[in-house]
Amino acid sequence: MTPEEFIQKVPEEYRERFTSKVDFSGSCWIWTAGKNHGYGRVGFQQALHYAHRLAYEWARGPIPAGLHLDHLCRTPACIKPEHLEAVTCAQNVLRGVGACATYARRTHCRRGHELDRNGVKPLRRCHRCTSERRAANIDSVRASKRREYQKHRDRYLQRAREWHLKNRKKNKENNSAASHEQNAA
């Protein structure tokens, strides 16, 4: 679509005011007036609207319910209808450069292990690294317990000896009391 064809699609009462704020000189048609986070904003029918959404609706018709406009050129100020595509929110996010999109496109973990594509978890954790970390953690816990035992081994053994001696005395007393009862009967 040429700039002239687009200008003809803009409602006549807004044509001059809207098109005067657009730079049609490059491959992107850049909104030069007010912006919000890089996206062009314009007053239309007593409300603020995003300029790229109005341009899309005037050139291609209404945006389907539940869909977002994705800038294929990655220029938020661009209002050229050919550079805009109606997609789901998830598609729009995954096409971007944010953390979610970056993680979703990863194929290997930091250590170079290939990420499992089957049953992908939301955080895309490397199963191999996770299992190695768990094994190392179990080994370190065992080693810590072993060191703790070695450190206090004499005390543990002394307590065990005392417990056995105490229980032996009780068992001997119980056994001798039982044998006296049997002899008395």
Summary of the structure (lengths in Angstrom):
residues: 185
radius of gyration: 37.7
end to end distance: 116.4
largest distance: 123.0
contacts: 413
relative contact order: 0.07
helix: 54%
strand: 15%
